[in-house]
Amino acid sequence: MPWEKNFDLDEATDKAINVFWKKGYEATSMADLTAGMNINKGSLYNAFGNKKALFDRAFLRYDRLNRRETLRQLDQMDDPVAAIETLFNGLIEETRNDKEKKGCLLVNTALELPNHSSHVQKMVTAALAEFEAFFARTIKRGQHSGSIPASINPEEAAKSLLALVVGLRVLARGAFDASSLEALKTEAMRLIS
């Protein structure tokens, strides 16, 4: 009799996201995944292939539902300055609600980048480049509307804003308190004023 899955793939992938998010790719074992996903090893292999393939699926789903969706919503805001401030406010709020101090799966994966396949490295690099592109186009939009000074170099400011996002996500895992994260947001907003 052929193998039949008796679980929802997206639901199982969401459970895998949480396991990878808490432990990181390298530290996550197959036993961690089967326990966290509440499926047996055979089902995991049959449905997802292997740990690498499961991580790829989990990372892409996380990225689509989180970073891409957030940037899509921010791109629709009329006020570019408010869009950037809303992003930083959202990151700080997520940090306050992150009792397990998991941080961000994208940033956590970027920190482990040398341990990943070239495929994952390309996914992470592309996601970070899209984040940077969001900042650059938002700054240009603000310059066009007059809310951001024309003297600011959009590409350079975008790189700095991305660095502040990454730094905030890393430091929010326990090294900085909420007021220190607010200081990072203040510096981010200063870059575009």
PEQUI-V820372 format. One record per helix or strand of 2 or more residues. SS is the DSSP state (H for helix, E for strand). FROM is the first residue (numbers start at 0). TO is the last residue. If there is no record, write none. Layout:
# PEQUI-V820372
SS:FROM:TO, SS:FROM:TO
This chain:
# PEQUI-V820372
H:8:22, H:29:36, H:40:47, H:50:74, H:79:96, H:104:110, H:112:114, H:117:144, H:153:170, H:177:190
